[in-house]
Amino acid sequence: MVFSSAEGSNGYYNDAPTQCRFSSWDLSDLEYIKSYVFNKAEYIRFNSTVGKFVGYTDVGVYNAELWNNNPARLALERAQK
């Protein structure tokens, strides 16, 4: 399943697609993934298997470090699973 919310303004494009991946009916292997995309390039991702945010650009790495050091933010994402 994939859920997405996109918004555009002044020629810029933001998106935050969310995915739930699983291969068994009991959902024991459920994986929750939330990506943050700017102008079609993913810059940060939360993956429930990893349990934290991972950055893919300089801005993403910076934000991942901030968000990973915020227990409330991590708890919120982990609870989404």
Backbone as ProteinMPNN parsed JSONL, in Angstrom:
{"seq_chain_A": "MVFSSAEGSNGYYNDAPTQCRFSSWDLSDLEYIKSYVFNKAEYIRFNSTVGKFVGYTDVGVYNAELWNNNPARLALERAQK", "coords_chain_A": {"N_chain_A": [[0.834, -1.15, 0.0], [0.506, 2.243, -0.754], [0.625, 5.536, 0.296], [0.236, 8.951, -0.385], [1.059, 12.396, -0.179], [1.103, 15.338, -1.838], [2.439, 18.531, -2.632], [2.674, 21.563, -4.392], [4.382, 24.569, -5.2], [5.194, 27.677, -6.526], [6.785, 26.521, -8.519], [8.173, 24.543, -7.183], [8.289, 21.246, -5.728], [6.96, 19.214, -3.305], [6.745, 16.134, -1.581], [5.473, 13.413, 0.346], [5.498, 10.39, 0.407], [4.106, 7.426, 1.812], [4.648, 4.088, 2.738], [3.526, 0.743, 3.271], [4.837, -2.312, 3.609], [4.544, -5.809, 3.202], [4.659, -9.409, 3.4], [3.292, -11.523, 4.378], [0.189, -12.821, 5.639], [-0.337, -12.488, 8.322], [0.93, -10.212, 9.041], [3.356, -10.071, 10.355], [5.784, -9.367, 9.346], [5.67, -6.715, 8.67], [6.624, -3.658, 7.222], [7.179, -0.298, 7.644], [7.484, 2.627, 5.812], [8.436, 5.933, 5.356], [8.94, 8.5, 3.2], [10.621, 11.526, 2.344], [10.391, 13.908, -0.076], [11.802, 16.22, -2.314], [11.368, 18.144, -5.096], [11.277, 15.809, -6.688], [13.396, 14.286, -5.738], [14.447, 12.092, -3.323], [15.208, 12.945, -0.037], [15.29, 12.256, 2.637], [14.468, 9.496, 4.804], [12.289, 7.492, 6.777], [12.466, 4.311, 8.126], [10.875, 1.558, 9.405], [12.121, -0.856, 9.911], [14.816, -0.237, 10.157], [14.522, 1.663, 12.114], [15.001, 4.348, 12.457], [15.634, 7.688, 11.124], [17.103, 8.202, 7.922], [19.365, 10.036, 6.062], [19.808, 11.26, 2.709], [20.903, 13.312, 1.314], [22.843, 16.335, 1.812], [21.209, 18.113, 3.29], [19.261, 16.271, 4.087], [20.768, 14.482, 5.693], [21.504, 16.189, 7.761], [18.93, 16.881, 8.815], [18.041, 14.291, 9.499], [19.775, 13.652, 11.588], [18.981, 15.564, 13.508], [16.238, 14.823, 13.852], [16.48, 12.171, 14.693], [17.553, 12.528, 17.177], [15.458, 13.396, 18.626], [13.34, 12.174, 20.806], [10.509, 12.137, 20.94], [9.706, 12.563, 18.302], [10.774, 10.288, 17.015], [9.34, 8.298, 18.398], [6.757, 8.846, 17.534], [6.901, 8.248, 14.759], [7.631, 5.528, 14.881], [5.352, 4.506, 16.099], [3.528, 4.648, 14.056], [3.688, 2.342, 12.583]], "CA_chain_A": [[0.0, 0.0, 0.0], [1.25, 3.488, -0.796], [-0.148, 6.745, 0.513], [1.08, 10.073, -0.753], [0.5, 13.739, -0.148], [2.021, 16.186, -2.585], [2.051, 19.923, -2.783], [3.587, 22.317, -5.23], [4.246, 26.009, -5.067], [6.266, 28.459, -7.15], [7.645, 25.648, -9.297], [8.802, 23.527, -6.344], [7.452, 20.079, -5.521], [7.179, 18.452, -2.073], [5.93, 14.932, -1.48], [5.8, 12.568, 1.492], [4.834, 9.096, 0.25], [4.207, 6.473, 2.909], [4.42, 2.729, 2.261], [3.493, -0.397, 4.186], [5.195, -3.516, 2.844], [4.454, -7.055, 3.955], [4.535, -10.558, 2.513], [2.508, -12.572, 5.022], [-1.135, -12.346, 6.026], [-0.393, -12.139, 9.745], [1.603, -8.915, 9.116], [4.501, -10.139, 11.259], [6.947, -8.785, 8.686], [5.268, -5.387, 8.189], [7.664, -2.629, 7.177], [6.613, 1.036, 7.429], [8.483, 3.519, 5.215], [7.958, 7.27, 5.024], [9.984, 9.224, 2.483], [10.437, 12.957, 2.146], [10.879, 14.164, -1.428], [11.763, 17.605, -2.784], [11.642, 18.185, -6.541], [11.407, 14.426, -7.159], [14.59, 13.642, -5.184], [14.265, 11.721, -1.92], [16.314, 13.451, 0.749], [15.299, 11.625, 3.951], [13.504, 8.389, 4.888], [12.165, 6.708, 8.003], [12.171, 2.918, 7.837], [10.626, 0.909, 10.691], [13.084, -1.932, 10.09], [16.025, 0.425, 10.644], [14.097, 2.292, 13.359], [15.423, 5.74, 12.548], [15.68, 8.423, 9.875], [18.347, 8.132, 7.172], [19.442, 11.122, 5.094], [20.447, 10.923, 1.432], [21.548, 14.524, 0.821], [23.387, 17.091, 2.942], [20.069, 18.569, 4.089], [18.647, 15.088, 4.664], [21.63, 13.973, 6.764], [21.36, 17.152, 8.857], [17.612, 16.693, 9.416], [17.986, 12.957, 10.104], [20.465, 13.739, 12.879], [18.089, 16.296, 14.419], [15.024, 14.054, 14.131], [16.856, 10.968, 15.442], [17.846, 12.953, 18.548], [14.197, 13.851, 19.214], [12.623, 10.941, 21.168], [9.082, 12.239, 20.623], [9.566, 12.405, 16.847], [11.005, 8.872, 16.717], [8.221, 7.522, 18.944], [5.612, 9.075, 16.64], [7.091, 7.465, 13.525], [7.593, 4.106, 15.22], [3.961, 4.161, 16.417], [2.756, 4.569, 12.815], [3.712, 0.963, 12.112]], "C_chain_A": [[0.892, 1.229, 0.0], [0.278, 4.634, -0.614], [0.77, 7.914, 0.22], [0.329, 11.377, -0.586], [1.511, 14.652, -0.808], [1.501, 17.611, -2.606], [3.108, 20.621, -3.616], [3.317, 23.802, -5.098], [5.443, 26.672, -5.728], [7.256, 27.58, -7.917], [8.371, 24.588, -8.506], [7.795, 22.437, -6.024], [7.879, 19.365, -4.251], [6.251, 17.257, -2.062], [6.389, 14.139, -0.262], [5.067, 11.238, 1.358], [5.119, 8.166, 1.424], [3.854, 5.092, 2.366], [4.336, 1.758, 3.428], [3.743, -1.632, 3.334], [5.097, -4.736, 3.748], [4.292, -8.2, 2.968], [3.767, -11.706, 3.15], [1.188, -11.982, 5.516], [-1.234, -11.991, 7.508], [0.346, -10.824, 10.049], [2.799, -8.906, 10.068], [5.753, -9.495, 10.66], [6.655, -7.392, 8.122], [6.426, -4.4, 8.293], [6.994, -1.309, 6.802], [7.726, 1.948, 6.932], [7.825, 4.848, 4.896], [9.123, 8.031, 4.42], [9.622, 10.699, 2.399], [11.146, 13.318, 0.85], [10.747, 15.649, -1.739], [12.21, 17.612, -4.228], [12.045, 16.815, -7.082], [12.675, 13.713, -6.695], [14.355, 13.359, -3.703], [15.475, 12.211, -1.127], [16.384, 12.859, 2.158], [14.226, 10.547, 3.984], [13.508, 7.817, 6.299], [11.762, 5.308, 7.592], [12.018, 2.206, 9.178], [11.583, -0.244, 10.949], [14.396, -1.386, 10.652], [15.729, 1.108, 11.98], [14.524, 3.725, 13.534], [15.379, 6.383, 11.163], [17.066, 8.281, 9.254], [18.306, 9.232, 6.123], [20.209, 10.713, 3.856], [21.115, 12.121, 0.771], [22.119, 15.247, 2.037], [22.271, 17.576, 3.869], [19.398, 17.384, 4.786], [19.448, 14.514, 5.822], [21.512, 14.884, 7.988], [20.029, 16.952, 9.58], [17.483, 15.33, 10.086], [18.65, 12.97, 11.474], [19.592, 14.459, 13.912], [16.897, 15.442, 14.83], [15.334, 12.788, 14.925], [17.189, 11.292, 16.895], [16.618, 13.499, 19.26], [13.353, 12.609, 19.541], [11.137, 10.98, 20.825], [8.845, 12.017, 19.133], [9.762, 10.942, 16.448], [9.848, 8.011, 17.206], [6.993, 7.65, 18.051], [5.739, 8.229, 15.376], [7.019, 5.967, 13.798], [6.172, 3.639, 15.518], [3.112, 4.038, 15.151], [2.689, 3.147, 12.273], [2.523, 0.211, 12.651]], "O_chain_A": [[1.919, 1.255, 0.678], [-0.757, 4.702, -1.277], [1.957, 7.87, 0.543], [-0.877, 11.454, -0.821], [2.66, 14.726, -0.372], [0.295, 17.859, -2.598], [4.293, 20.296, -3.542], [2.18, 24.234, -4.91], [6.583, 26.264, -5.506], [8.449, 27.882, -7.95], [9.118, 23.799, -9.085], [6.587, 22.674, -6.045], [9.032, 18.953, -4.128], [5.099, 17.354, -2.485], [7.56, 14.191, 0.113], [4.123, 10.974, 2.103], [6.229, 8.131, 1.955], [2.882, 4.938, 1.626], [5.0, 1.939, 4.449], [2.954, -1.955, 2.446], [5.513, -4.704, 4.906], [3.846, -7.998, 1.839], [3.603, -12.757, 2.529], [1.094, -10.783, 5.778], [-2.14, -11.257, 7.901], [0.375, -10.382, 11.198], [3.209, -7.844, 10.535], [6.673, -9.123, 11.388], [7.33, -6.946, 7.194], [7.111, -4.322, 9.313], [6.325, -1.213, 5.773], [8.786, 2.037, 7.552], [6.781, 4.892, 4.244], [10.167, 8.19, 5.051], [8.445, 11.061, 2.385], [12.342, 13.071, 0.691], [9.715, 16.262, -1.465], [13.301, 17.143, -4.551], [13.015, 16.681, -7.828], [12.998, 12.642, -7.209], [14.096, 14.275, -2.923], [16.619, 11.934, -1.488], [17.424, 12.949, 2.81], [13.208, 10.647, 3.299], [14.553, 7.672, 6.932], [10.832, 5.127, 6.806], [12.931, 2.243, 10.003], [11.832, -0.579, 12.107], [15.011, -2.004, 11.521], [16.577, 1.131, 12.872], [14.427, 4.274, 14.631], [15.122, 5.714, 10.162], [18.074, 8.245, 9.96], [17.332, 9.352, 5.38], [21.147, 9.918, 3.93], [21.819, 11.963, -0.226], [21.903, 14.818, 3.17], [22.379, 17.462, 5.09], [19.011, 17.488, 5.95], [18.871, 14.101, 6.828], [21.431, 14.403, 9.118], [19.994, 16.864, 10.808], [16.868, 15.228, 11.148], [18.141, 12.365, 12.417], [19.479, 14.013, 15.054], [16.577, 15.345, 16.015], [14.523, 12.374, 15.753], [17.112, 10.414, 17.754], [16.723, 14.009, 20.376], [12.717, 12.049, 18.648], [10.565, 9.955, 20.455], [7.883, 11.352, 18.75], [9.004, 10.415, 15.634], [9.42, 7.094, 16.505], [6.271, 6.676, 17.837], [4.782, 7.568, 14.972], [6.411, 5.223, 13.029], [5.823, 2.497, 15.222], [2.072, 3.381, 15.178], [1.737, 2.789, 11.58], [2.362, -0.975, 12.366]]}, "name": "protein", "num_of_chains": 1, "seq": "MVFSSAEGSNGYYNDAPTQCRFSSWDLSDLEYIKSYVFNKAEYIRFNSTVGKFVGYTDVGVYNAELWNNNPARLALERAQK"}
